[in-house]
Amino acid sequence: MDISSLLFFSVSVIGLTNIVVDPATIMQPVRDFIEKKCPSWLNKMVSCYQCFGTWAGFLCGYVIVSNKPEIVFFCGMAGSFLATASATYMNYLEAQSIIGMEEDER
């Protein structure tokens, strides 16, 4: 696997997970439908960065990296980590910007 495939895989997993899980995206009506009409485990999956990141990793791993089952499995684990780490980092950046705004108002 070359560096461009690794970068494309990483950005794809993070982007796909953010589009599906983040409440401020176009997918909110889909998540609302899933919450009302589907089993609770499916609602939990589309509301959790780590859970959906795993499945996004499986999908992106199969499409971008390899069709070998063992490679796809490890891509799912990597996707879980990437999605969770990026969500944590984005929350940190958002918290820092809010704190910075409050300090400026004083």
Secondary structure, DSSP 8 states (H G I E B T S, - for coil): --HHHHHHHHHHHHHHHHHHH-TTSTTHHHHHHHHHHS-HHHHHHTT-HHHHHHHHHHHHIIIII---HHHHHHHHHHHHHHHHHHHHHHHHHHHHHHHHHHHHH-
